[in-house]
Amino acid sequence: MNNLNKGLTIDNVKKSPQHVNYLFTGIGVFQGDRLTGWIEESKSKAFTYISNRVSSTVASVGCPNSKGKFAFEVIHNNVKIIPKIKNNEPYITLVVDTEANIGEVTCNADLKDEKTFNEFQVAGREEQEKILKEGIQNAQHIGSDIFGFGEAFHRKYPSEWHKWKEDWTRKFQHLQVDVNLRYRLNRVGKITNSVDSYQNN
């Protein structure tokens, strides 16, 4: 029996390590029992952030004012979903608190310099905000409220929700979502010398 066949057996999932590793490539979106679309891996990160399911995740972003990238590991993420009504229409404010550690840096940058480090923090914050906004937009395009925004309205505004629930897919697709992000980047990881520094020596 080859490794794939071993990996597909029930006994395999009871063992550690398994013969087959599982690759997460995105989220399938269902309405009832019908698959309505897929959210690709990069955009599905928004779901794990907003649903507070992130324990640790790594992302990379281009270095400010320099070629190369730097990695950051999100070590803490908490999102509060705040439903509100504006001009008789629902809207959402997401209050996001994120803390990340800077990891390997593959560009020539002195992160001991406060100005440079602040630029990296801004770049990390912008990447995090992009992940959230693009994930929300993608879910709205599909028309599936995977984030539970409707349930938040149901809890806080039950009488309004009673009027909206039959038309929630359309309302969700046009829902205004504001992201209020507090992002903190810590100086840890391989930051003493960058890859470029080694190459230039």
C-alpha positions in Angstrom: 0.0 0.0 0.0 1.5 3.4 -1.0 1.5 6.4 1.3 -1.5 8.0 -0.3 -3.6 4.9 0.2 -2.4 4.7 3.8 -3.3 8.3 4.3 -6.8 7.7 3.1 -7.5 5.0 5.8 -9.4 5.7 9.0 -6.6 4.2 11.0 -4.3 6.9 9.6 -6.1 9.8 11.2 -5.8 8.1 14.6 -2.0 8.1 14.2 0.6 10.9 14.5 2.3 11.7 12.2 -0.1 10.8 9.4 1.1 9.5 6.0 -0.7 12.3 4.2 -0.4 15.9 5.1 -3.5 18.1 4.5 -3.1 21.4 2.6 -5.6 24.2 3.4 -6.5 26.0 0.2 -9.6 27.9 1.0 -13.1 27.8 2.3 -16.1 26.3 0.5 -19.2 28.5 1.0 -22.6 26.8 1.4 -26.2 28.0 1.5 -28.1 25.1 3.1 -26.6 22.0 1.5 -25.6 23.7 -1.8 -22.0 24.8 -2.5 -22.3 28.4 -3.8 -18.6 29.3 -4.2 -15.1 29.2 -2.9 -13.1 31.7 -1.0 -9.4 31.3 -1.9 -6.8 30.9 0.8 -5.5 34.5 0.8 -9.1 35.9 1.2 -10.3 33.2 3.6 -7.8 34.5 6.2 -10.3 37.2 6.9 -12.8 34.6 8.1 -10.3 33.2 10.6 -9.4 36.7 11.9 -13.0 38.0 12.2 -14.2 34.8 13.8 -11.3 34.9 16.3 -9.9 31.5 15.2 -6.3 32.7 14.8 -3.8 31.3 17.3 -0.8 32.0 15.1 -0.4 32.8 11.4 2.4 34.1 9.3 2.2 36.6 6.4 4.8 38.4 4.3 4.8 41.9 2.8 7.2 44.0 0.7 9.7 46.0 2.6 9.1 49.8 2.6 11.6 51.7 0.3 13.6 48.6 -0.4 13.6 45.4 -2.4 12.7 42.2 -0.6 10.1 41.2 1.9 9.7 40.7 5.6 7.6 38.2 7.5 5.4 38.8 10.5 3.7 36.3 12.7 0.3 37.3 14.2 0.5 36.1 17.8 -2.7 37.8 19.1 -5.8 38.9 17.2 -9.2 39.9 18.7 -12.1 41.2 16.7 -15.3 42.7 18.1 -18.2 42.9 15.7 -20.3 46.0 16.5 -23.6 46.2 14.6 -25.2 49.6 14.1 -28.1 51.2 12.2 -27.4 54.2 10.1 -30.2 55.9 8.0 -32.4 52.8 8.7 -29.8 50.6 7.2 -27.4 48.1 8.9 -23.7 48.7 9.0 -20.9 47.0 10.9 -17.8 48.4 12.7 -15.0 45.8 13.3 -12.7 46.7 16.2 -9.6 44.8 15.5 -6.7 44.4 18.0 -3.6 42.7 16.4 -0.2 42.0 17.8 2.6 40.5 15.6 6.2 39.6 15.8 8.5 40.6 13.0 10.3 37.6 11.5 12.9 37.2 8.8 13.8 40.3 6.8 15.1 39.8 3.3 15.9 43.5 2.5 18.5 45.9 3.6 16.9 47.7 6.5 18.1 48.8 10.0 15.1 47.9 12.2 16.9 49.5 15.2 16.2 52.8 13.6 12.9 54.1 14.9 11.8 55.7 11.6 12.5 52.5 9.6 10.8 50.3 12.2 7.7 52.5 12.1 7.6 52.2 8.3 7.6 48.4 8.7 4.8 48.6 11.3 2.7 50.7 8.9 3.4 48.2 6.1 2.3 45.3 8.3 -0.8 47.2 9.4 -1.8 48.0 5.8 -1.3 44.3 4.8 -3.5 43.2 7.7 -6.2 45.7 6.8 -6.0 44.6 3.1 -6.5 41.0 4.1 -9.6 41.9 6.1 -11.2 44.2 3.5 -10.6 41.9 0.6 -12.0 38.9 2.4 -15.1 40.8 3.3 -15.6 42.0 -0.2 -15.1 38.5 -1.6 -17.7 37.1 0.7 -20.1 39.9 -0.2 -19.5 39.2 -3.9 -20.5 35.5 -3.3 -23.4 36.7 -1.1 -22.7 34.5 1.9 -22.4 36.0 5.4 -19.7 33.7 6.7 -18.8 36.2 9.4 -22.0 36.1 11.3 -22.9 39.8 10.8 -26.5 38.9 10.5 -26.5 37.0 13.8 -24.9 40.1 15.5 -27.9 42.2 14.3 -30.3 39.5 15.4 -28.9 39.7 18.9 -28.8 43.5 19.2 -31.7 44.6 17.0 -34.2 41.7 17.0 -37.1 43.7 15.7 -35.1 45.2 12.8 -33.6 41.8 12.0 -37.1 40.4 11.7 -37.7 42.8 8.8 -34.3 42.2 7.2 -33.8 38.4 7.5 -35.7 37.4 4.3 -33.6 39.9 2.3 -30.3 39.5 4.2 -28.3 38.2 1.3 -28.9 41.4 -0.6 -28.4 43.6 2.4 -25.2 41.8 3.2 -23.8 42.3 -0.3 -24.2 46.1 0.1 -23.4 46.2 3.8 -21.0 49.0 4.9 -18.2 47.5 7.0 -15.7 49.8 8.7 -12.4 48.4 10.0 -10.9 50.0 13.1 -7.5 48.3 13.3 -5.0 48.7 16.2 -1.8 47.0 15.1 1.4 46.4 17.1 4.6 45.0 15.7 7.3 43.7 18.0 11.0 43.6 17.3 11.9 39.9 17.3 13.1 37.4 14.8 16.1 37.5 12.4 16.5 41.3 12.3 20.2 41.9 13.2 21.3 41.5 9.6 19.3 41.2 6.5 19.9 38.9 3.6 21.1 41.9 1.5 23.6 42.8 4.2 25.1 39.3 4.0 25.3 39.5 0.2 26.9 43.0 0.3 29.7 41.9 2.7 
